[in-house]
Amino acid sequence: MAKIKFDGDGNKEREIVVGGSKSKSNGKVERTASSTSNGTTGVTPTNGQKKRIYFDPDDDQAQQSTDAASQSQKAKARRKASKNVDFNLRNKMLETRQQLPIWSGRDALIQTIQANNIVVVLGETGSGKTTQLPQFLLESGIGGGLKIAVTQPRRVAAISLANRVSQETGTQLGSLVGYSVRFDDMSWKGTALKYMTDGMLMRELLSDQLLSQYGVIVIDEAHERTLRTDLILGTLKSIMQRRSNASLPPLKVVVMSATLDAEKFSTFFHSAPVLYVKGRQHPVRILNANEDVQDYMDGALKTIFQIHQSQPLPGDILVFLPGQEEINSLGASISMFADGAQLKHDIVILKLYASLSPQQQQKVFEAAPSNTRKIILATNVAETSITIAGVRHVIDSGLARERKFYTSNNGIGIDTLFVKPISKSSAMQRAGRAGREAAGVCYRLYTENTFLKLSKTTPPEIERTNLNFAILQLKAISEETYQQFEWLDEPSTEAIQQAHINLFGLGALDTHGIITDLGKKMAGMPLDPAIARILLSAQERECVSNILSLCALLSVDSPLFTSTNQDGDDATRERFASRHGDHIGLLNIWAAYGEVAAGGANADVKEWCSSNKISERTLRRAKDIRAQLEHQCRRMGMDVSLSTQDEEIILQCVLQGMFQNVALRQGDGTYRQIVNHGAVKIHPTSSLLNRKAPCIMYHELTLTTATYARTCSSIHPAWLRSVAFYNQREST
């Protein structure tokens, strides 16, 4: 195997410190502290002579969906657990907490937050701000006995942080400390400290516009500028004023950022005080490739084994890749290569991305068996908020998968997924992961010159995504909220107009831009507005059961097929194919899976998934999502037993949400979108490839060497007349 050459192999290596290097406080509070290491949970080692490869299997047990009765039992258990504290564990963890940099600034933080309703905290990497500050607030009684919420941009962080803090408080997860993420809630009414995704807090605003159950809202990772974080910041600014006029306890807000843009947040909140907390970061040596590695998958594979064979233990490897498909592919390649190699130590291959179950995510944080190196394959979810114990080596592909919204000249926009270079800020965050506990090394699969050409930061999400969700949520809270809303950065007029057009087409807004009853229902569902529209249109077409299954499958953000061999995928797709295309094909897979699962033998399900190269984990996740959506549909009075065998009715239902994702076949065999006339190709994984369908509907676009339509179905153009969007266009 040819080696990847890095500048550091010669005399060009350079050492950096990510964080802990600020010498200027601008009048802000500064604190420092000594180094420590985080506790980890052990894994029982396996004995034997042969060097072992532990591959995180696709069929590991995941949390099963529960009905109302079991939820009630869980609530009782949490009430009991909330009264039980493991004081030995809490005292042991306290020793570790007290060594974090933020601990020495505890009193100053508490005093400032007590004296001000809004505070901005600029905390460096490794300061402990995310786990400790919420506990300071809880222990000091700030918030008047009301709940404390800590928002996170990513579900992985919300879950792992809640796990960690529950250990530090010596309590069971879901009692005193819990979490709430989409399709997964580990909390109850007595939970005092709740880590949650920013999207879940937005959902709570629909039923409680003043967030009256909360005394403190902590916005973590505000510098990432996700769309939902920006929405929360603007909404909180209004809520703080309204609560003071409603005879409610004041709402305190803490905005936490890891970069030097704290002044922007301070200015937004009327010159709020800024506190600066120094971090703790060990030296990280940066090794850039001598030349940009074009095949980053092959480059990552080679670098992994260069490190493993040349570097001693301990020292786990964290590899940053664009997405789940790349993670699964590289994991298979590592396993295949290592199986026949003479390795110095055992290896365990782990994955980390947003849609993994909490049980799967937790494995990343556990210690490896003796004489074993962890190889963690992750997306950018591992860049911030979480610390993976044992990591000393980071391999950075320099790439991330991003969703971007393009607006065309005729005012119609399209969403696309594509792989793009990361920013300098992200590159530094990734490198910093190698130095959280000890000195480490970051191997970049790109040159230093390429790094210097990267953009400084990642643009705020509001500049690169459609605003359908944002506009719908604000209008669902109230029209007044929407009209008076203050943006941290004002979105473009074109983007706002496009969102109104889209929401009108979905039936969420009327011709005057006022939210409809249908729109209010859509806003209350934990789904993208388009998917919510599909589900809500199923009642009148008497196919609720079918659409529940399809929406659940479309909402799982992980690959359905496990094979990295295209021929293997083709065989499976053909086995379940429908003449109408991929959407019905998904339902055929779901039906077959249900028949096997109904037999009750877990081994049969595993064998069926394995033989068909289908991810059992993805299907289990879809099953959990479906159960929750079904529960919500029942509450809305929908008949969830309604089902149809008419595939065209199902596709007409899907069209109500995907009406803009339609393309017509041209004379030369290519496809052109109806709404903006852009050229698209059917993705090679689609069962419609080479079928010459006159008109297609697709789920999403992926931009690589061309614009590809994924999850495609053949439809009749006449069906478009049932969509208000097209009727309005014809009348104007």
N, C-alpha and C positions, 0 to 999 in steps of 0.2 A: 504494500500500500504506500503510494507516494505521500510524502509529508507536505503539510501546508507550512510555508515559510513565513515567519513573522519578523518584523523589524527587530523585535527584542531578542531574536536568536543571535544577533550581532551586538553592536554597541549602541543601538538607537533606542533601547528600551527607556521608558520614562515612568516615573512614579508620581502618582497623584494622591491627593486626599480628597474624597468626596464628602464635604461637610466638615464641621469642626475647625474651619480655617478662618472664620470671620473675626476681624479685629475691631470692627467699628459697630457701635450699637445705635447710633443716631438718637441717643437719649432713651433707648428702650432698656428693659430689664434684661440682664445677661446672667446665665448660670452655667457652670460646668460641673462635671463629675467624673469619677474614675470608670474604668472599663469593667465589664462583667459579661457573662454569657447567659443565654436563655436556657431554661430547663426544657428537656425533651422527653418524650414517651418512648420507652424501649420496645423493640420488636424481638421476639424469641429467635435466636440464631439457629440455622440449620447445620448439622454436623455432616462431615463427609470429606473425601479427599479431592473430588473433582471441583474445579472452580465453577461456581454456580451463577446462573443468570436468573435473577428474580424478576419476572415480567409482570407488572400490574395487570391482571387478566381483565378481559372485557366483561366477564360474567360474575364478578364479585357481587356479594349481596348488597342491595341498596334498600333504603328505607321504603317500605311499602305504603301505598295510599291507605288512609284510614277513614272510617265512616264516622257519623256524628256520635255514636255511642263510645267509640274508642277515644274520640277527642275529649269527651266529657271525663273519661277515666284519666286521661293525661292531665286535664286541668286539676283534678283532685290530687293527683300525684305531685304536681308542681306546687300546689298550696302546702302540701306536707313538706316537700323538699325545701321550700323557701324558708322554713323555720329551722332547717338543719344546716349547720356550718361546720366544716372540717377545720377546726382551729389549728391543728398541726400543719395541715397543708397551707393554710393562710399565713401562718407565721413563717413557714419556710420560704414561701414566695415573697413575703415582705422583705426579707433580707436582699433578695434580688432586685426588688422594686427600688429599694433605697439607694442602690448603686447606679441607677439610671441618671443621666444628666439633668432631667427635668425635676428630680426630687428636691434638689437644693433650691429650686425656685418655687417650691410648692406654696409657701406663705404669700409671696408676692403675687402669684397667679390668683390665688383665692381672694386676696384683698382687692385686687383690681377688678375681678369679675363681680364681686359683691358691690363695688362702688359704681359699676357701669353696666348698663343693660346690653351693650354690644362691645365686644373685645375681639381684636384680631391677634392671633398668635402665629408668629413666624418661627417654626421649629425645624431645625436641621435634621437630616437623616440620622437615626439612631438616638434621638433625644428621648424617646419614650412618650411623646405627646399623645399618641392615639390610644394607648392603653392606660396611661396614668392620669391625664387630665380629667377624663370622665369620672374616674374613681375619686379624685380630689373633690370634685363637685358633689358626688354622692356622699362622701364621708363628712363634708362640711355642712351639708344641709342646704346648700344653695339651690334655689328652685322651690323652696317652701313645701317640700314633701311631694311635689308633683314629679312626674317621670322625666328622665333625661334621655334624649334621643341623640345618637351619633350616626350621621349619614356617611355612607361610603359610595363611591362611584361603581364599585364592583361587588358582586355577591360573594366571591371567594374571600375578599377581605372582611366583609361583614360577618361571615360565618366563623372564620378563623380567629378574628379578634374577640368575638363573643366567647368562643371556647377558651381563649387565653385568659380573659378577664374573669370568667367564671371560676377558673382554677385559682387565680390570684385572690379572689374573694372567699375561696373555700366553699363555694356553693355549686349546686347542680345546674348545669346549663338549662336554661328555660325557666328558672325560678327567679332569683334576684336579678340575674343578668341573662338576657336572651337576644334573639335576632329575628329579623323579619325581612325576607327577600321574596322575589316573585315565585309563587308556587311552593313556598316553604316558610312556615312560621314556627319558631321555637320560643314562644313567649306566652304569657297570660296576663290577666288584668292586674296582677300583683307584681309584675316585672318592673323594677325601678330603673334599670339601665338597659336600653335597647339599642343594639347596633342594627342598622337597617340601610338598605339601598336608598338612594335619593328618590327613585321612582316610587317606592313604597310610602315614603312620607308624602309625596304628591297625591297618592291615592287617598291617604287619610284626610287630606285637606278637603276632599269632596264631601265627606260626612261631618267634618268638624273644622269649619273655616277659620276658627281662632286657635286651633290646636290646644284646646283648653285643658287637656290631660297632661300637657308638658309644661315644665317650668324652665327647662334649658334645652336648646337645640344646638348641637355641635356639628358644624359643617366641616368635615375633614376632607383633605386633598382638594381644597377649593381651587387650587392652581390648575387642576386638570381641566376645568371649565367645561364640564359636560353640560349638555342642554338642560338636563333635569336639575343639576346644581345651580345653574343660572336662574332657572325658574324658582327654585326654593329661595334663593337670596332675594330676588325681587318680591316674592310673596311675603317673606318674613319681615321685610322692611315695612310693608303695609300692616301686617298683623300686629307688630309691636305697638303701633300707634292706636289701632282699633282696640286692642286689649286694655290699654290705659283708659279708654273711653267707655269700657264695658264692665267696669267694676270687677275685673279679673286680676289675679296676681300678675305682675309684669312678666313678660317673656324675656328671658336672657338668651342671647345668641353669641356663640363663640365660633369665629371663622378661623380655621387652621389651614395654613399654607406652608409648603416646603420650599418655596422659591421666593425671590425678592420682589414679588409683585404685591406684597402686603399693602403697600400704600394705595393701590387701586381699590382694594376692598375697604380700606379705612375711609377713603374719600367718598365712596358710594354710601357708606353709613355715617355721613356727616362728621368726618374726622374722628372716627372711633380710635381709642388708644391701641397701640401696637406693642405687643410684648415679644421679645426675641429670646429664644431658648437655644443654646448651643447644643450640637449633637455629639455623637461619639462615632467616629469612623476611623478604622484602621487603614494603613496605606494600601493602595491598590495599584499594582503595576499594569500599565496598559501596553499590550502587544498588538500592533496593527499588522495585518497581512502585508507582505511585500508588494502584492498586487491584488486588486479586487477579485474575490472568489466568485466567479460567475455561477457555478453550481454550488450554491450555499448548502444544500442538503449533503452533498458529497463532502464538501469542506468541513461541515460540522461533524460528520461521521469520522473523518480522518483525525480531526483535532481531538475528539473525545478519546480515541485510543492512543494518540500521542501523549495526552495527559495521563491517561490511566496507566500506561506502561512505564512512564518515566517519573511520575510524581508519587511520593509516599502517601500513605494514609496517616491521619485522617485528612480528608479534603474532597468533599463532594463536588459534583459538576452541575451547574445550572445552564441550560441551553435555551436561548430565546429564539423562537420561531414565529412566523406570521400567523399560523392558525392550526386548527385541530387536524386537518388533513395532513399537513406537513409533520405534525407531532406523531400521528399514527404511522405514517410512512417511515419516518426516521427510527421510531421505536422498533418497527419490524426489521429494519436494516441492521440496527445494533444487535438485536437478538440473533439474527441470522449469522452475522459476522463473528460474534463472540462465541457462538456455539461450537465452532470448529477451531477456535484460536487458543493458544496457550497463554492464559491471562495470569498476571501476577497476583491479582486479588479477585474475589467475587464481585459481581456488580448487580445492582437492583435498579430496574428501569421504572421510573414513575412519571406520571403526566399531571399537568396542572393547567386547566383552562376553565372558563366561566361556567360551562354547563355541566361540569362534573357534579355528582352528588356530594353532599357534605362528608359522607363516609370516605369517598374516594379522595377528596381534597385533603382530608386529615392525614392520610398516609404519607403525604409529602413532608409533613412536619415531624414524623416519627423518626427515631434514630435507626440507622441501618444496622443489620446484624454484624457481629464481630468479623473483622477482616473483609469487610464489604464496602464498596463505594456506591453511593447513590448517584444516579444520573437522572436529573430532573429535566424533562422537556416541557417548556412552558410558553404560553403567549405573553403578551405584555401585562397580564394580570399580576405577574410576579415582580413588576417594576417597583411598585410602591406599596405601602401599608403593611406588608407582611414580611416577616423574617424567617427564612428557612435555615434552621440550625445546621451547621456543618459545611455550608457552601464556602469553598475557597477558590473555586475556578468558575468563571463565567465565560460562555461562548456566545458572542453577539452576532447574529446574522445581519443586523442593521436594517431589518425589515419588519413591517407590521401590516396586518390586513385592516383596511379602513373602509367605512361606508361614506360615500360622498354623493351629494345631491347636485345635479346639474340642471340649470334652467335654460331652456332654448329660447330662440328669438320669438317664438309664438306664445311664450308665457307658460309653456308646459314643461314640467321638470321630470327628471328620472333619477332614481336611486341606483347606484352601482357599488359593487364591492370590488376592491382592487388592492393589490399588494404595493406598498410604497416605502421609500426610505423613511426612517424615523428621524426625529429632530436631535439636535445636540443635547438638549435637556434629557430626552429619553435615553440617549446613549450613556450619559453620565449616571442616570439613575440605574441603568442596567449594570454598569461597571461597579457601582457602589454596593451591589448585592454581594460581591466577593469579599467585601471588607467589613461586614457587620459584626463579626466576632473575632476576627484575626486578620493579619495581612493576607492579601489574596492577589489573584491575577485575572485580568480580563483579556480574552483573546477576541479581537475584532476581525471578522472575515472581510474587512475592507481597509483601505489604506488611510493613513493620517490625512492625506490630501482630500480624500472623499469625506472624511469626518468634518474637515474645515468648511466644506461646501454645503453641509447640511443646514437646514433652517434652524434658527436659535431655539424656537419652541414650537410645539404643535398648535396650530390655530384653534381657537375655541370652537367647540362643536357647533355652535349656533351659526358659524360661517360656512359649514360644510355638510349640513344635514337638512332634511325637509322639516318644516315646522308643524306638520299635521298634529302630532301629539301635543306640542306646546300650546297651540291655539285652542285645540279642543279642551284641554285641561283647564286653561284659564277661563274660557267661556262657561265651562261646566261649574266652576266655582261661582262665578257670577259675571254678567256682562260688565258690571261696574269694575270688577277686578281686572278684566281684560282691558277696558278703556283706560284705566288709571295705572296700569302696570308699568313699572320702571325697569328697563333692561340694564344690565351691567354694560353690555355693548348692544346698541340698537341693531336689530337685524335689518337686512335690506328690504326695501318696499316690495321688490319682486318676489322675495321669499315669502313675505306675508300674504301677498296676493295669491301666490301659487297655493299656499296652504288653504286659503278660503275656497279656491276652485276645487281642490281635492276633497275638502270636507263637504262641500255642496254636492259633489258627485257621489259621495258616500251616503248622502242623506242626513248628515250630521248637522248641517246648517241650512237655513232656508234662503230664499233669494235675497233677503235683507241682511244676511250674515248672522242671524240670531240662531242660537242653538235649538235644535228640535228635541222632542222627547226621545227620539231614536238616538240622537247625539249624546244625550245625558246617559242613556244606557251604555253606549259605546265607551264613554269616558270612565264608567265605573268598572269596566272589565280589565283584567290584567293582561291585555293583549294590544298589539299594534292596532290602530283604528281600522285598517283594512281587514285584518283577521277578525276583529270584533264585528264588523259589518257582515262578513260572511256568516258567522255564527248566528247573528240576530235575524238574518234573512231565512234561516232554515225552518222556522216555525211555519210560515205561510206556504212553504214548499213541501212540508211534511217529510223532512229528511234530517231532523235534529240529531238523531243518533249517528248517522253517517258523518255529518259535518263536525260533530264533537270529536270524533276520531281523527278526521282530517286536520282540524285546527290544532289538535294536540300534537300531531306529527309535524306540522309546519312550525310549531312554536318551540320545538326542541332544537337548540342551537348546537347540535353535534351530528356528525355523519351517521347515516343509517347503515351504510355498507362498510364492512371492515376490510375488504380485500384491497390491496394496492395493485392488483393485477387487473387491468381493464377487461381482459377476456372473462375473468371470473365474475366481475360485475355484470357484464353483458349477459352471461348465462342466467344469473339470478333475475335480472330485470326482465328478460324474455319469459322466464317461468311465470312471473306474476303480471305480465304486460296486459294492457287493455288497448283495444283499437283506438280509444279516445286519448290515450297518453298516460302521463306520469301521475296525475292526481288520483285517478282511479287505480293505477298501479299501486300507489301507497295504501289505498283502502284494501286492495287484494292481499297485500302483505299483512296488514293489520288483522284481517279476517282469518288468514291462515295461522298467524301467531296465536290468535284467540282460541282457535280450535285445539291447537297443541297444548296451550296453557290450561284449557278446561279439563284436560286429562289428569291434572294434578301432580304429575311427575316432573319435578324440577329438572331432572337429568334429560328428559325428553325435550324440554324447552331449550336447554343448552345445546343439545345435539342438533336440533332443528336450526337454531341460529347459526351454529358453526358450519353446518353443511351448506347453508344458503348464504354464508358470508355476510350475515346481518348482525348488527350490534344489539346484543340483548340489553345492554345498558341503556341504549337510546330508546328501545321499545318500553323498558320499564319506566323510564323517565316520562315518556309519552303517556303511559298508563296512569301515572300519578297526576299529570297535568289534566288529563281527561276527567279524572274523578273530581278534581277541584272545579273544573269548568262545568261539569254536570251538576254539582251542588249549587253553583251560582245560577245556572239556568233554571233549576227547580225553584229557587227562591224568586225568580222573575216570572214564574208561572208557565214556563215552557214545558211542553210534553217531550221529555227526553227519550221516550220509547218510539217516537215516530221515525220510521225508516223506509227507504225505498230501494228498489232494485233498478230503477231507471237512472242510468248513468248520466244522461243528458240533463236531468233535473238537478243532479248534484253539481254538475259543471256550471249550470246557469246560476246556481246559488253562489259558487265561487266567484263568478264573474262580477257579482255585486260589489265585491271588495277589490278585485283585480282588474277593474274596467279599463284602467290606463295601461295595463300590461298586455297589450294586444298588438299583434303584428300580422301583416298580410304577405303572402308569398308573391314574389315578383317573377317576371318572365325568365330571369336568369337563375332562378332557384333560390335566391337570397330572400330574406324577410325584411320588411320595413315597418317600423312602428306607426300606428295610426295617429297617435297624439303629437308626435314631434318629428316624424318621418326619418328617424335615425335607423341605420342599418344594424341588424342583429343576426346572429347565427344561433342555431339550435346547439346546445352544448352536447358534446360527444357522449355524455352519460345518459342522455334522454332517450326514452324508447321511441320518440318521434323522429329521431335522426334517420334521414333517408326515406321517410314516409311520405314526403311531399304534401303535407297538410296545407290546404288553401289559407287557413286562418288559425293562428295559435294564440293561446293565453299562457303566460308564464308567471312564475312566482317572484323571481328576482333576476337581475342582470349582474354578470361578473365580467370585469374588464381585465383582460390579459393581453394576448397578441391581437385579439378582436373583442367585440362586445358579444358575450354569449348569454343566451336566455336559458335559465335553469328551471327544472320542474315544469315542463310544458304539457299542454293539453290541446287537442284539436277542438275548435268550436265553430259554430255557424255564425257568420257576420250578422245575420238577422237578430241574433240574441242581443246585440248592442242596443236595440231599440227599447229594451226594458230598463236601461240605465239612464237616470235623469241627466247625467253629464252629457251624453250624446244627444238627447232630445233638446237640451238647452242650446247646444252648439248649432243644431240644425235650424233653430228658430231665430238665431241671431245672425 
